């Protein structure tokens, strides 16, 4: 009898996941395979299949038992290892960053991989990633999927392209306006998708969201409905009901003092580094935009010729606008009343000492986190009610696979009943373990192409295989028609969308090759959340 047998709580455990299907799953249209040599887990005749059949045929690993390593025996250990573990050398991914200047003066960082555009056809499926709380493209949980997803097919990968949308102030992206991001603010993702669609008009876009980024992605899918630019998506560790889960975190000593405080301190550190700009006391000049010669030669977005007016003035006046006097330029100047409110919020938040997440959200996020101007949010409770994704999930109209862990110490409530989900497109998977963004499993129990070489303490991530299977089907087999609003280029060179004059972006200087395995992070932010 081995030593570990005397400690059953520390032995490797294996349990199956609970999978919750809609009572009447949606029928997903499928492509016809072009030739018999193409391999697909789904039928080659096109037509439609229901979500349940698609998952059973195309995602077999969802139905395999989840095995925890002997030393990561519960959700706390899984979560702490995700935070404290060194994954800098695991799943190396090289990115090429594109910086986008937004209409409101803010900046996004889009990290593309593979870094060379010419290495793949322009119709290659693109995985669009939204990261966790204050994370970015460097996170181990991101690279664990993008590494094999973007590896060449001949090396066992999917051969896809991917782009991580780094939010304002994250992963080295500068904060250049008083606008920050939040769990409920979808316009930054919406703008990033506009740019990606402009650059790659023939590529299917597949969403992959983690934690806070998953909440943003689900809200985007719900807000857009049939007009979503994403043709399918997968969410991992989505916080869903932020009020209910926030109460659960704060109800325990560990929850309040480790997780809530850790997340609150992450945001607080981000605020301290950028207090000058966020308070409006430091004004950042817009960076120079790149010349039109840098734009995609395949992009089909029309330039200034525009069939339906987005402007309050008539169409004839649009053609006479310059980049300096366009009414869009006025949108980058924040309303003085709102600007003052954000300045006061910065001052209040900086006075907090070791804040929990709800403390920070109460002092700052509910005011400066992209919240609606016409909806009063007097406290973090109203902000959580607005920003949560569980109450809009019913409006999703794209195939959506949601994975949460039953022992996640951060997320206790997950929608799973017919009433809670409310749409036929969503399948919810609750694994028997995995913590928050962990899902570590013994490396010896995973295929080599999904993990490092096996060792006693080496791990892989269980989620990698089912997510890759899902993305493989979504990119190669699903035949989802995108009916998103038309894009166009204005005289100020901004990529814009019909019907949303407050949105737009232009590529600016400041990008380049990024290799996080050789770059030291000095932002003081806790990783893995």
ROMI-712698 format. One record per residue (C-alpha): residue number from 1; residue in one letter; chain; x, y, z. Coordinates in steps of 0.2 Angstrom, whole numbers, plus 5000, padded with zeros to 4 digits. Each point is the difference from the previous one (the first is absolute). Layout:
<rec NUM,"A","A",<X,Y,Z>>
...
END
This chain:
<rec 1,"X","A",<5000,5000,5000>>
<rec 2,"X","A",<5007,5017,4995>>
<rec 3,"X","A",<5003,5014,5012>>
<rec 4,"X","A",<4986,5011,4991>>
<rec 5,"X","A",<4987,4987,5003>>
<rec 6,"X","A",<5000,5005,5018>>
<rec 7,"X","A",<4995,5017,4995>>
<rec 8,"X","A",<4984,4998,4989>>
<rec 9,"X","A",<4998,5019,4999>>
<rec 10,"X","A",<5017,5001,4991>>
<rec 11,"X","A",<4998,4986,4988>>
<rec 12,"X","A",<4996,5003,4981>>
<rec 13,"X","A",<4981,5001,4998>>
<rec 14,"X","A",<4990,4998,4985>>
<rec 15,"X","A",<4982,5005,4997>>
<rec 16,"X","A",<4989,5004,4985>>
<rec 17,"X","A",<4993,5017,4996>>
<rec 18,"X","A",<4981,5005,5001>>
<rec 19,"X","A",<4994,5006,4983>>
<rec 20,"X","A",<4984,5010,4998>>
<rec 21,"X","A",<4992,5001,4983>>
<rec 22,"X","A",<4985,5010,4995>>
<rec 23,"X","A",<4984,4990,4999>>
<rec 24,"X","A",<4998,5005,4982>>
<rec 25,"X","A",<5018,5003,4994>>
<rec 26,"X","A",<5003,5011,4985>>
<rec 27,"X","A",<5003,4993,4983>>
<rec 28,"X","A",<5018,5005,4994>>
<rec 29,"X","A",<5002,5002,4981>>
<rec 30,"X","A",<5015,4990,4994>>
<rec 31,"X","A",<5012,5002,4985>>
<rec 32,"X","A",<5002,4987,4987>>
<rec 33,"X","A",<5017,4993,4999>>
<rec 34,"X","A",<5009,5004,4984>>
<rec 35,"X","A",<5008,4983,4998>>
<rec 36,"X","A",<5000,4983,5008>>
<rec 37,"X","A",<5017,5002,5007>>
<rec 38,"X","A",<4995,5013,5012>>
<rec 39,"X","A",<4998,4993,5017>>
<rec 40,"X","A",<4986,5006,5011>>
<rec 41,"X","A",<4991,4992,5015>>
<rec 42,"X","A",<4984,5006,4992>>
<rec 43,"X","A",<4990,4994,4985>>
<rec 44,"X","A",<5007,5006,4983>>
<rec 45,"X","A",<4983,5003,4992>>
<rec 46,"X","A",<4996,5018,5007>>
<rec 47,"X","A",<4983,5003,5007>>
<rec 48,"X","A",<4997,5003,5018>>
<rec 49,"X","A",<5003,4991,5017>>
<rec 50,"X","A",<4995,5004,5017>>
<rec 51,"X","A",<5012,5006,5013>>
<rec 52,"X","A",<4999,4985,5010>>
<rec 53,"X","A",<5005,4988,4986>>
<rec 54,"X","A",<5014,5012,4995>>
<rec 55,"X","A",<5008,4999,5017>>
<rec 56,"X","A",<4998,4982,5002>>
<rec 57,"X","A",<5008,4996,4983>>
<rec 58,"X","A",<5012,5014,4999>>
<rec 59,"X","A",<5006,5003,5018>>
<rec 60,"X","A",<5003,4983,5007>>
<rec 61,"X","A",<5012,5006,5013>>
<rec 62,"X","A",<4985,5010,5009>>
<rec 63,"X","A",<4994,4983,5005>>
<rec 64,"X","A",<5016,4993,5007>>
<rec 65,"X","A",<5004,5001,5018>>
<rec 66,"X","A",<5009,5015,5007>>
<rec 67,"X","A",<5015,4994,5010>>
<rec 68,"X","A",<5008,5011,5013>>
<rec 69,"X","A",<5019,4999,5005>>
<rec 70,"X","A",<5002,4992,5017>>
<rec 71,"X","A",<5008,5017,5006>>
<rec 72,"X","A",<4986,5011,4993>>
<rec 73,"X","A",<4986,4991,5009>>
<rec 74,"X","A",<4987,5014,5001>>
<rec 75,"X","A",<4994,5017,4992>>
<rec 76,"X","A",<5011,5010,5012>>
<rec 77,"X","A",<5016,4991,4995>>
<rec 78,"X","A",<4996,5000,4982>>
<rec 79,"X","A",<4996,5019,5000>>
<rec 80,"X","A",<5016,5004,5010>>
<rec 81,"X","A",<5011,4990,4988>>
<rec 82,"X","A",<4992,5010,4986>>
<rec 83,"X","A",<5005,5016,5009>>
<rec 84,"X","A",<5017,4995,5007>>
<rec 85,"X","A",<5006,4987,4987>>
<rec 86,"X","A",<5014,5005,4988>>
<rec 87,"X","A",<4993,4997,4982>>
<rec 88,"X","A",<5012,5011,4991>>
<rec 89,"X","A",<5008,4986,4990>>
<rec 90,"X","A",<4984,4990,4997>>
<rec 91,"X","A",<4991,5001,4984>>
<rec 92,"X","A",<5011,5014,4992>>
<rec 93,"X","A",<4990,5012,4989>>
<rec 94,"X","A",<5008,5014,4990>>
<rec 95,"X","A",<4988,5015,4997>>
<rec 96,"X","A",<5000,5015,4988>>
<rec 97,"X","A",<4992,5014,5009>>
<rec 98,"X","A",<4989,5013,4991>>
<rec 99,"X","A",<4995,5016,5010>>
<rec 100,"X","A",<4983,5007,4997>>
<rec 101,"X","A",<4996,5018,5004>>
<rec 102,"X","A",<4981,5002,5004>>
<rec 103,"X","A",<4988,5014,4997>>
<rec 104,"X","A",<4999,5004,5019>>
<rec 105,"X","A",<5019,5001,5001>>
<rec 106,"X","A",<5003,4983,5007>>
<rec 107,"X","A",<5012,4987,4994>>
<rec 108,"X","A",<4998,4981,4997>>
<rec 109,"X","A",<5014,4988,4997>>
<rec 110,"X","A",<4996,4985,4988>>
<rec 111,"X","A",<5013,4986,5001>>
<rec 112,"X","A",<4999,4990,4984>>
<rec 113,"X","A",<5008,4982,4998>>
<rec 114,"X","A",<5008,4994,4989>>
<rec 115,"X","A",<5010,5016,4999>>
<rec 116,"X","A",<5002,5000,4981>>
<rec 117,"X","A",<4984,5003,4991>>
<rec 118,"X","A",<5005,4992,4984>>
<rec 119,"X","A",<5003,4983,5009>>
<rec 120,"X","A",<4982,4996,4998>>
<rec 121,"X","A",<4986,5003,4988>>
<rec 122,"X","A",<4989,5015,5004>>
<rec 123,"X","A",<4984,4989,5002>>
<rec 124,"X","A",<5008,4990,5014>>
<rec 125,"X","A",<4989,4999,5016>>
<rec 126,"X","A",<5005,5013,5013>>
<rec 127,"X","A",<4998,4997,5019>>
<rec 128,"X","A",<4996,5016,5008>>
<rec 129,"X","A",<5005,4999,5018>>
<rec 130,"X","A",<4995,5011,5015>>
<rec 131,"X","A",<5010,4998,5016>>
<rec 132,"X","A",<4997,5000,5018>>
<rec 133,"X","A",<4999,5014,5013>>
<rec 134,"X","A",<5016,5009,4997>>
<rec 135,"X","A",<5009,4987,4989>>
<rec 136,"X","A",<5005,5000,4982>>
<rec 137,"X","A",<5008,4990,4986>>
<rec 138,"X","A",<5014,4994,5012>>
<rec 139,"X","A",<4988,4990,5011>>
<rec 140,"X","A",<5004,4981,5001>>
<rec 141,"X","A",<4982,4995,4998>>
<rec 142,"X","A",<4999,5010,4984>>
<rec 143,"X","A",<5016,4992,4993>>
<rec 144,"X","A",<4995,4983,5005>>
<rec 145,"X","A",<4986,5001,4986>>
<rec 146,"X","A",<5008,5012,4988>>
<rec 147,"X","A",<5016,4990,4999>>
<rec 148,"X","A",<4993,4984,4992>>
<rec 149,"X","A",<4985,5009,4992>>
<rec 150,"X","A",<5013,5011,4990>>
<rec 151,"X","A",<5012,4986,4997>>
<rec 152,"X","A",<5001,4994,4982>>
<rec 153,"X","A",<4989,4985,4996>>
<rec 154,"X","A",<5014,4989,4995>>
<rec 155,"X","A",<5007,5003,5018>>
<rec 156,"X","A",<4983,4994,5008>>
<rec 157,"X","A",<4993,5018,5001>>
<rec 158,"X","A",<4984,5008,4993>>
<rec 159,"X","A",<5010,5012,4989>>
<rec 160,"X","A",<4989,5014,5005>>
<rec 161,"X","A",<5004,5019,5002>>
<rec 162,"X","A",<4996,5008,5017>>
<rec 163,"X","A",<4999,5017,5008>>
<rec 164,"X","A",<5000,5005,5018>>
<rec 165,"X","A",<4991,5016,5004>>
<rec 166,"X","A",<5010,5008,5014>>
<rec 167,"X","A",<4989,5012,5009>>
<rec 168,"X","A",<5005,5018,5004>>
<rec 169,"X","A",<5015,5000,5012>>
<rec 170,"X","A",<5002,4981,4999>>
<rec 171,"X","A",<5016,4991,4994>>
<rec 172,"X","A",<5009,5016,4996>>
<rec 173,"X","A",<4986,5009,4991>>
<rec 174,"X","A",<5000,5018,5006>>
<rec 175,"X","A",<4985,5009,5007>>
<rec 176,"X","A",<4998,5015,4989>>
<rec 177,"X","A",<4983,5007,5006>>
<rec 178,"X","A",<4989,5000,5015>>
<rec 179,"X","A",<4990,4985,4994>>
<rec 180,"X","A",<5004,4983,5008>>
<rec 181,"X","A",<4993,4983,4997>>
<rec 182,"X","A",<4988,4989,5010>>
<rec 183,"X","A",<4991,4984,5000>>
<rec 184,"X","A",<4985,5008,4992>>
<rec 185,"X","A",<5008,5011,4987>>
<rec 186,"X","A",<4999,4992,4983>>
<rec 187,"X","A",<5005,5014,4988>>
<rec 188,"X","A",<5018,4997,5001>>
<rec 189,"X","A",<4998,4982,4994>>
<rec 190,"X","A",<4987,5006,4988>>
<rec 191,"X","A",<5013,5012,4993>>
<rec 192,"X","A",<5013,4987,4999>>
<rec 193,"X","A",<4989,4989,4990>>
<rec 194,"X","A",<4996,5014,4988>>
<rec 195,"X","A",<5019,5002,4997>>
<rec 196,"X","A",<5003,4981,4998>>
<rec 197,"X","A",<4985,4998,4989>>
<rec 198,"X","A",<5007,5014,4989>>
<rec 199,"X","A",<5017,4992,4999>>
<rec 200,"X","A",<4994,4983,4997>>
<rec 201,"X","A",<4982,5001,4992>>
<rec 202,"X","A",<5000,4982,4995>>
<rec 203,"X","A",<5006,4992,5016>>
<rec 204,"X","A",<4987,4992,5012>>
<rec 205,"X","A",<5003,5008,5018>>
<rec 206,"X","A",<4999,4989,5015>>
<rec 207,"X","A",<4998,5007,5017>>
<rec 208,"X","A",<5010,4993,5015>>
<rec 209,"X","A",<4997,5009,5017>>
<rec 210,"X","A",<5008,4997,5017>>
<rec 211,"X","A",<4993,5006,5016>>
<rec 212,"X","A",<4996,5019,4999>>
<rec 213,"X","A",<5003,4998,4981>>
<rec 214,"X","A",<4988,4986,4999>>
<rec 215,"X","A",<4987,5011,5008>>
<rec 216,"X","A",<5003,5014,4987>>
<rec 217,"X","A",<4999,4988,4986>>
<rec 218,"X","A",<4984,4992,5006>>
<rec 219,"X","A",<4992,5018,5002>>
<rec 220,"X","A",<5007,5004,4982>>
<rec 221,"X","A",<4991,4985,4993>>
<rec 222,"X","A",<4984,5004,5009>>
<rec 223,"X","A",<5000,5018,4995>>
<rec 224,"X","A",<5004,4996,4981>>
<rec 225,"X","A",<4989,4985,4999>>
<rec 226,"X","A",<4998,4995,4981>>
<rec 227,"X","A",<5012,5014,4995>>
<rec 228,"X","A",<5015,4994,5010>>
<rec 229,"X","A",<5017,5000,4991>>
<rec 230,"X","A",<5004,4984,5010>>
<rec 231,"X","A",<4994,4985,4991>>
<rec 232,"X","A",<5002,4989,5016>>
<rec 233,"X","A",<5008,5002,5017>>
<rec 234,"X","A",<5007,4991,5016>>
<rec 235,"X","A",<5000,5007,5017>>
<rec 236,"X","A",<5011,4994,5014>>
<rec 237,"X","A",<4997,5005,5019>>
<rec 238,"X","A",<4987,5013,4996>>
<rec 239,"X","A",<4994,5009,5016>>
<rec 240,"X","A",<4982,5001,4994>>
<rec 241,"X","A",<4990,5007,5015>>
<rec 242,"X","A",<5013,5012,5007>>
<rec 243,"X","A",<4989,5006,5014>>
<rec 244,"X","A",<4996,4982,5006>>
<rec 245,"X","A",<5018,4994,4997>>
<rec 246,"X","A",<5007,5015,5009>>
<rec 247,"X","A",<4990,4997,5015>>
<rec 248,"X","A",<5006,4982,5000>>
<rec 249,"X","A",<5018,5005,4999>>
<rec 250,"X","A",<4998,5012,5014>>
<rec 251,"X","A",<4991,4988,5011>>
<rec 252,"X","A",<5016,4990,5004>>
<rec 253,"X","A",<5017,5006,5008>>
<rec 254,"X","A",<5010,4993,4985>>
<rec 255,"X","A",<4988,5007,4988>>
<rec 256,"X","A",<5000,5018,5007>>
<rec 257,"X","A",<5019,5001,5005>>
<rec 258,"X","A",<5008,4991,4986>>
<rec 259,"X","A",<4989,5000,4984>>
<rec 260,"X","A",<4990,5015,5002>>
<rec 261,"X","A",<5014,5010,5007>>
<rec 262,"X","A",<5012,4993,4987>>
<rec 263,"X","A",<4989,5006,4986>>
<rec 264,"X","A",<4997,5016,5007>>
<rec 265,"X","A",<5018,5004,5003>>
<rec 266,"X","A",<5003,4995,4982>>
<rec 267,"X","A",<4989,5014,4994>>
<rec 268,"X","A",<5006,5012,5013>>
<rec 269,"X","A",<5018,4997,4994>>
<rec 270,"X","A",<4995,5004,4982>>
<rec 271,"X","A",<4991,5015,5006>>
<rec 272,"X","A",<5015,5007,5009>>
<rec 273,"X","A",<5011,4998,4985>>
<rec 274,"X","A",<4988,5009,4989>>
<rec 275,"X","A",<4993,5013,5013>>
<rec 276,"X","A",<5005,5015,4990>>
<rec 277,"X","A",<4992,4996,4984>>
<rec 278,"X","A",<4984,4992,5008>>
<rec 279,"X","A",<4998,5016,5011>>
<rec 280,"X","A",<5001,5011,4984>>
<rec 281,"X","A",<5016,5009,5008>>
<rec 282,"X","A",<5011,4992,4987>>
<rec 283,"X","A",<4995,5002,4982>>
<rec 284,"X","A",<5007,4988,4987>>
<rec 285,"X","A",<5002,5006,4982>>
<rec 286,"X","A",<4993,4988,4987>>
<rec 287,"X","A",<5014,4989,4993>>
<rec 288,"X","A",<5003,5002,4981>>
<rec 289,"X","A",<4989,4988,4990>>
<rec 290,"X","A",<5009,4989,4987>>
<rec 291,"X","A",<4998,5004,4982>>
<rec 292,"X","A",<4987,4991,4989>>
<rec 293,"X","A",<5014,4990,4992>>
<rec 294,"X","A",<5001,4990,5016>>
<rec 295,"X","A",<4982,4994,4998>>
<rec 296,"X","A",<4994,4983,4994>>
<rec 297,"X","A",<5001,4999,4981>>
<rec 298,"X","A",<4985,4988,5001>>
<rec 299,"X","A",<4989,5010,5011>>
<rec 300,"X","A",<4984,5004,4991>>
<rec 301,"X","A",<4994,5014,5012>>
<rec 302,"X","A",<4994,5015,4989>>
<rec 303,"X","A",<5008,5016,5003>>
<rec 304,"X","A",<4989,5015,5004>>
<rec 305,"X","A",<4987,4995,4987>>
<rec 306,"X","A",<4986,4996,5012>>
<rec 307,"X","A",<4982,4996,4995>>
<rec 308,"X","A",<4991,5004,5017>>
<rec 309,"X","A",<5004,5015,5010>>
<rec 310,"X","A",<5007,4998,5017>>
<rec 311,"X","A",<5001,5018,5003>>
<rec 312,"X","A",<4988,5013,5008>>
<rec 313,"X","A",<5004,5011,4985>>
<rec 314,"X","A",<4995,4995,4982>>
<rec 315,"X","A",<5011,4989,4989>>
<rec 316,"X","A",<5006,5015,4989>>
<rec 317,"X","A",<5009,5007,5015>>
<rec 318,"X","A",<5009,4984,5004>>
<rec 319,"X","A",<5010,5001,4984>>
<rec 320,"X","A",<5007,5017,5005>>
<rec 321,"X","A",<5006,4995,5018>>
<rec 322,"X","A",<5018,4999,5004>>
<rec 323,"X","A",<5008,4990,5013>>
<rec 324,"X","A",<5002,5015,5011>>
<rec 325,"X","A",<4982,5007,4999>>
<rec 326,"X","A",<4991,4983,4999>>
<rec 327,"X","A",<4986,4999,5013>>
<rec 328,"X","A",<5008,4984,5005>>
<rec 329,"X","A",<5014,5009,5007>>
<rec 330,"X","A",<4989,5008,5012>>
<rec 331,"X","A",<4996,4983,5007>>
<rec 332,"X","A",<5017,4998,5007>>
<rec 333,"X","A",<4998,5015,5011>>
<rec 334,"X","A",<4991,4994,5015>>
<rec 335,"X","A",<4985,5009,5008>>
<rec 336,"X","A",<5007,5012,5013>>
<rec 337,"X","A",<4988,4993,5013>>
<rec 338,"X","A",<5004,4982,4997>>
<rec 339,"X","A",<5019,5005,5000>>
<rec 340,"X","A",<4998,5008,5017>>
<rec 341,"X","A",<4991,4985,5007>>
<rec 342,"X","A",<5014,4988,4994>>
<rec 343,"X","A",<5013,5012,5007>>
<rec 344,"X","A",<4991,4999,5017>>
<rec 345,"X","A",<4999,4981,4998>>
<rec 346,"X","A",<5019,4999,4998>>
<rec 347,"X","A",<5003,5010,5015>>
<rec 348,"X","A",<4988,4989,5010>>
<rec 349,"X","A",<5007,4984,4994>>
<rec 350,"X","A",<5018,5005,5003>>
<rec 351,"X","A",<4996,5002,5019>>
<rec 352,"X","A",<4995,4982,5001>>
<rec 353,"X","A",<5012,4989,5010>>
<rec 354,"X","A",<5000,4981,4994>>
<rec 355,"X","A",<4983,5001,4992>>
<rec 356,"X","A",<4989,4986,4996>>
<rec 357,"X","A",<4993,4999,4982>>
<rec 358,"X","A",<4983,5006,5006>>
<rec 359,"X","A",<5009,5015,5009>>
<rec 360,"X","A",<5009,5005,4984>>
<rec 361,"X","A",<4985,4998,4989>>
<rec 362,"X","A",<4990,5010,5012>>
<rec 363,"X","A",<5012,5014,5000>>
<rec 364,"X","A",<5006,5000,4982>>
<rec 365,"X","A",<4993,4987,4988>>
<rec 366,"X","A",<4982,5005,5001>>
<rec 367,"X","A",<5005,5017,4995>>
<rec 368,"X","A",<5014,4998,4987>>
<rec 369,"X","A",<4998,4982,4994>>
<rec 370,"X","A",<4990,5004,4984>>
<rec 371,"X","A",<4984,5000,5009>>
<rec 372,"X","A",<4984,5007,4992>>
<rec 373,"X","A",<4999,5019,5002>>
<rec 374,"X","A",<4981,5000,5001>>
<rec 375,"X","A",<4999,4986,5013>>
<rec 376,"X","A",<5004,5006,5018>>
<rec 377,"X","A",<5011,4987,5009>>
<rec 378,"X","A",<5001,5007,5018>>
<rec 379,"X","A",<5010,4985,5007>>
<rec 380,"X","A",<5009,4985,4995>>
<rec 381,"X","A",<4984,4989,5002>>
<rec 382,"X","A",<4992,5009,4986>>
<rec 383,"X","A",<5016,4999,4989>>
<rec 384,"X","A",<5000,4981,5003>>
<rec 385,"X","A",<4982,4999,4995>>
<rec 386,"X","A",<5003,5009,4984>>
<rec 387,"X","A",<5017,4992,4995>>
<rec 388,"X","A",<4995,4982,5004>>
<rec 389,"X","A",<4997,4989,4985>>
<rec 390,"X","A",<4988,4987,5007>>
<rec 391,"X","A",<4985,5010,4997>>
<rec 392,"X","A",<5004,5004,4981>>
<rec 393,"X","A",<5005,4982,4996>>
<rec 394,"X","A",<4983,4997,4993>>
<rec 395,"X","A",<5004,5011,4986>>
<rec 396,"X","A",<5015,4991,4993>>
<rec 397,"X","A",<4997,4994,4982>>
<rec 398,"X","A",<5017,4991,4996>>
<rec 399,"X","A",<5006,4983,5005>>
<rec 400,"X","A",<5008,5003,5018>>
<rec 401,"X","A",<5009,4987,5010>>
<rec 402,"X","A",<5002,5005,5019>>
<rec 403,"X","A",<5012,4991,5012>>
<rec 404,"X","A",<5001,5004,5018>>
<rec 405,"X","A",<5007,4989,5015>>
<rec 406,"X","A",<4989,4994,5014>>
<rec 407,"X","A",<5014,5004,5013>>
<rec 408,"X","A",<5004,5018,4993>>
<rec 409,"X","A",<5002,5010,5016>>
<rec 410,"X","A",<4996,5016,4991>>
<rec 411,"X","A",<4985,4995,4990>>
<rec 412,"X","A",<4986,4990,5010>>
<rec 413,"X","A",<4985,5003,4989>>
<rec 414,"X","A",<4999,4994,4982>>
<rec 415,"X","A",<4984,5001,4989>>
<rec 416,"X","A",<4995,4982,4995>>
<rec 417,"X","A",<4981,4998,5001>>
<rec 418,"X","A",<4989,5004,4985>>
<rec 419,"X","A",<4994,5015,5008>>
<rec 420,"X","A",<5017,5007,5005>>
<rec 421,"X","A",<5008,4997,4982>>
<rec 422,"X","A",<4985,5004,4990>>
<rec 423,"X","A",<5006,4997,4983>>
<rec 424,"X","A",<5003,4985,4989>>
<rec 425,"X","A",<5018,5004,4994>>
<rec 426,"X","A",<5009,4998,5017>>
<rec 427,"X","A",<5007,4985,5008>>
<rec 428,"X","A",<5006,5001,5018>>
<rec 429,"X","A",<5014,4988,5006>>
<rec 430,"X","A",<5004,4999,5019>>
<rec 431,"X","A",<5016,4990,5003>>
<rec 432,"X","A",<5002,4991,5016>>
<rec 433,"X","A",<5016,5010,5004>>
<rec 434,"X","A",<5012,5013,4993>>
<rec 435,"X","A",<4998,5015,5011>>
<rec 436,"X","A",<5001,5017,4992>>
<rec 437,"X","A",<5008,5000,4983>>
<rec 438,"X","A",<5010,4985,5006>>
<rec 439,"X","A",<4994,4983,4993>>
<rec 440,"X","A",<5017,4992,5003>>
<rec 441,"X","A",<5002,4982,4997>>
<rec 442,"X","A",<5015,4988,5001>>
<rec 443,"X","A",<5010,5002,4984>>
<rec 444,"X","A",<5003,4982,4999>>
<rec 445,"X","A",<4981,4998,4997>>
<rec 446,"X","A",<5000,5012,4985>>
<rec 447,"X","A",<5006,4998,4982>>
<rec 448,"X","A",<5017,5007,4997>>
<rec 449,"X","A",<4994,5013,4988>>
<rec 450,"X","A",<4989,5008,5013>>
<rec 451,"X","A",<5013,5000,5014>>
<rec 452,"X","A",<5018,5000,5006>>
<rec 453,"X","A",<5010,4984,5002>>
<rec 454,"X","A",<4992,4990,5014>>
<rec 455,"X","A",<5008,5001,5018>>
<rec 456,"X","A",<4994,4998,5017>>
<rec 457,"X","A",<4995,5018,5003>>
<rec 458,"X","A",<4998,5005,4982>>
<rec 459,"X","A",<4982,5005,4994>>
<rec 460,"X","A",<4990,5003,4985>>
<rec 461,"X","A",<4983,5009,5000>>
<rec 462,"X","A",<4985,4989,4997>>
<rec 463,"X","A",<4990,5014,4991>>
<rec 464,"X","A",<5013,5001,4986>>
<rec 465,"X","A",<4993,4984,4991>>
<rec 466,"X","A",<4981,5003,5000>>
<rec 467,"X","A",<5003,5019,4996>>
<rec 468,"X","A",<5011,4995,4985>>
<rec 469,"X","A",<4987,4987,4994>>
<rec 470,"X","A",<4987,5014,5002>>
<rec 471,"X","A",<5010,5012,4990>>
<rec 472,"X","A",<5004,4988,4987>>
<rec 473,"X","A",<4982,4997,4997>>
<rec 474,"X","A",<4995,5018,5001>>
<rec 475,"X","A",<5013,5005,4987>>
<rec 476,"X","A",<4999,4986,4988>>
<rec 477,"X","A",<4983,4993,5001>>
<rec 478,"X","A",<4987,5013,5006>>
<rec 479,"X","A",<4992,5010,4986>>
<rec 480,"X","A",<4995,5015,5010>>
<rec 481,"X","A",<4995,5015,4989>>
<rec 482,"X","A",<5006,5017,5007>>
<rec 483,"X","A",<4988,5014,4998>>
<rec 484,"X","A",<5009,5014,5009>>
<rec 485,"X","A",<4998,5018,4997>>
<rec 486,"X","A",<5010,5007,4985>>
<rec 487,"X","A",<5017,5007,5003>>
<rec 488,"X","A",<5008,5015,4991>>
<rec 489,"X","A",<5015,5012,5001>>
<rec 490,"X","A",<4997,5018,5004>>
<rec 491,"X","A",<5011,5015,4994>>
<rec 492,"X","A",<5009,4999,5017>>
<rec 493,"X","A",<5006,4982,4995>>
<rec 494,"X","A",<4990,4992,5014>>
<rec 495,"X","A",<4991,4983,4997>>
<rec 496,"X","A",<4982,5003,5005>>
<rec 497,"X","A",<4984,4991,5000>>
<rec 498,"X","A",<4983,5005,4994>>
<rec 499,"X","A",<4988,5006,5014>>
<rec 500,"X","A",<5013,5003,5013>>
<rec 501,"X","A",<5008,5017,4998>>
<rec 502,"X","A",<5009,4999,5017>>
<rec 503,"X","A",<5010,4985,4995>>
<rec 504,"X","A",<5016,4999,4989>>
<rec 505,"X","A",<5018,4997,5000>>
<rec 506,"X","A",<5016,5003,4990>>
<rec 507,"X","A",<5016,4991,5000>>
<rec 508,"X","A",<5014,5009,5008>>
<rec 509,"X","A",<5019,4999,5004>>
<rec 510,"X","A",<5006,4990,5015>>
<rec 511,"X","A",<4997,4982,4995>>
<rec 512,"X","A",<5013,4986,4996>>
<rec 513,"X","A",<5006,4983,5004>>
<rec 514,"X","A",<4997,4994,5018>>
<rec 515,"X","A",<5007,4984,5008>>
<rec 516,"X","A",<4994,4999,5018>>
<rec 517,"X","A",<5012,4986,5003>>
<rec 518,"X","A",<5015,5012,4999>>
<rec 519,"X","A",<4991,5015,5007>>
<rec 520,"X","A",<4999,5003,5019>>
<rec 521,"X","A",<4983,5007,5006>>
<rec 522,"X","A",<5003,5015,5012>>
<rec 523,"X","A",<4982,5005,5003>>
<rec 524,"X","A",<4998,4993,5017>>
<rec 525,"X","A",<4983,4992,4995>>
<rec 526,"X","A",<4996,4982,5006>>
<rec 527,"X","A",<4999,4989,4985>>
<rec 528,"X","A",<4987,4985,4997>>
<rec 529,"X","A",<4984,5009,5005>>
END
